[in-house]
């Protein structure tokens, strides 16, 4: 078990200090300079060696990304002599050639014809919206003949010629849209279409970090914003790590950068954007979106939702959850009271969430893995002589994911052993059948949710969160939490196995020769269960009266 120093709960980036000092003087980099996968695919797609006429690119469903593709093709692809065409519509009158007849027959070329010897870029959702339009568009891209359309029904009997167009088609859409295309068009996987995607994050090395800073400089120039100061770059990296949920990565979303850089620029009074400007922009966003998280804390403080952050309880542990509310732009964390009770039974461990149809499949899987580990550790040669019931208290919506399986295991072994759990500590993490603690998601939100409850209910100096050690690289906590950890008010413990968690929560070893170990205590209680399960017969009791 590792008690985590405050330096590990927020990104530091000392290895990039020289780059931060150079900052705004580093060479500019375009967005496509950071997208090697897409640019190499585009170069191959337009080469003589590529037989495919259709390319699918996964990205955010936003015109900015389609424009980036068009700009790159027009500037760097030598085989394209005409400007690329971006269409935000698949309306028949704009897509196909049309004709009219007054004194003579006249034609108006459509997008397919205009893209001849060039490239047509369209949103993938348009192709998915109309099966016929997609069929015609695909046929045209593959070299098929497409009939022209009359301007009005009065001229429908005019014998207009079909047309062909030699063009490359690029479809741009998000993951759900590419999945839908994969579902209804077998050519998605056949090789008839190429596939690539914009990467939405960048793994940091000294080389890529320099490129990323150059990219920020390019955006500031493009959007007419002030440059970042040295500490401004440090803060942007820290905020970016939280957005990417990993200290080793930076986000590459244009929308995210536009929001944070423009908001920070609005707060900048000097010649450069500083760390405090970026922090204020982040705090403003958090305040705008804090109504639901604030109400959740108030419900706990008012006693509407029962969460204890002091004392000890048998079979009760503070788990951590992330709330994704439809119609709310950001996830937020809040603690959840997980409880377990046991009674004589046939060994069944009841997952109340599952039985009430409020538990998802992954949550059920985590529960079964946790039960398998406990059964293996007890090493019994017969069914367990008890039944247990585990529940998320005061939870009224679906629970999914396996991130609570470690907390559920702790509540189970506490109920079995009779040892109480320290309520000052919250637990998150998945557990495997060998008792190893595995990484989970949403760590920053989870920790901050429990921190806020502790702060409002009063710090004891012993409160904190247990999390998987493999999650340390994902921590980018709020300044308030970092300062509390620095001051010893709040703590983070990183663990790798169940054996490290139990002593911290129950002040007892999990296993070993110590007769007070949790497993020994459980074995002792199981023996008592068995005595109750097989009581003496009436004849045996009568005989014992005369002994």
C-alpha angles and dihedrals in degrees: 000000000000125000101215121233117225091249090068097054094066130037115262105180097195089158090066096049094111091052091050089052091053089044114139092021094068117107116270120254126198124226091252090054086068094047103073093155094057097041093050089049092050092050091052094043091059096041125104090246095064117088095182118104098188128064124187116202121189114218141126110301094252132124091230091072093048089051091051090055092049092048092050094048093048094048104037109022107087096189091065110080098172128059115268117253123228116197125190091185138057094193108151094233091057098037101050134046111264131201138199134188125216114132090341140004113276132181134210113200118232130215093273092057093043089054092058109135087005142070133278117205119192137165111264092227089066091056090049093049096066122035093194095048090049093048092051093043092049091047091051092049089052091052101266126148116259122199120233119240129233117240090226138009090250089072098041092110093061109112101236121181123246116241139214131208129194104214143133118243123212120189117197123193147129128271096272091053094048088049090054091050089050089053100054104027117058091193088074088081100024097082094254087108128045120221134204137145144215110249111234094202138037125219109230123240127147089265097046092043089058090049090049092052089049088051091053090050089052092051092049090052093044093049094039093242132149118266121255122255122228094266088042090063091048091052093046089054091050093048089045092053090056091049090050091042090227133082090217094061141059123207118246099196110134091206093054092049092047092053098046098040096046092046092048091047089055090060096045113106097172133059094278138039110252135199091261090055092053092045090051091051090051092047091050091054091047091051093049090054099037102093097097096041089049092051090050090055091047091053089055094046092049091051095246088120114036114226122156121204096175136050131023134284134184114237094002128107137168109244124187126234138183117221118215105187117191109243093023115105099214137045118235134191133236134168121254126204110232116192136184130194127185135202140165109296149119099291097272115148106203119212100205093193090057095046091049089049090243095111124085127222095260091051089051090050091052091050092052092048090050091050091049091053093050092048091049093050093050089054094204123175093209138039116290110268094223142062126219137197121207122189144168100236118228092004114141103172136060118298116205139162129058098254092107096053093097091051091047090051090052092051090049097050090044091054091046096047098036090230113137124236122233105247092202089077127068123202135213131168143094121255130209130212091271095053096255115146113231135200123271135185136254095039098154094051093044094051093045091049092057091040091057092052091049091047093052095042092045133270118259096185091243101074124111149113134280113215139164114279089228088065095063091095089060097058118113102148130187116270092248091058092045091052092049091052089048090051094047095247095115133024142203122207120193116204138182104191141027088247088069096047102051097057090051094050100036104022088233130104114254096223141356140087094305106113088217093059115124095244092048090050091050091049089052092052091047089056089054090049090054092050090055090044092054105034123176117276120246090254091052091050092050091050091050091056089068097044 
